Amino acid sequence: MVFADEPTGALDSLAGEQVMTALVHTAREAGTAVLLITHDAQVAAYADREVRLSDGTVVAQEVSA
C-alpha cells in the first residue's frame, strides 16, 4: 500500500497531473492500493473510491464506476 499525503500540493498543474498519472499506473501495475489525502478535487478525481470528511466525520462516500 502506498500512503500519499497531498502528493501534488507543491506542484503546478502539469507536474501534478504527471505525478498522479504515474502513481495510479504504478499502483495498478503492482496490484497495490494508494491511500491518498488531498484537498484538491482534481486530484481526488483519480480515485476509484472517495471518502469525504468534515471535522473528523465521514460525510460522503462514492465509488467510481
Sequence and secondary structure as in RCSB ss.txt:
>XXXX:A:sequence
MVFADEPTGALDSLAGEQVMTALVHTAREAGTAVLLITHDAQVAAYADREVRLSDGTVVAQEVSA
>XXXX:A:secstr
 EEEESTTTTS HHHHHHHHHHHHHHHHHHT  EEEE S HHHHTT SEEEEEETTEEEEEEE  
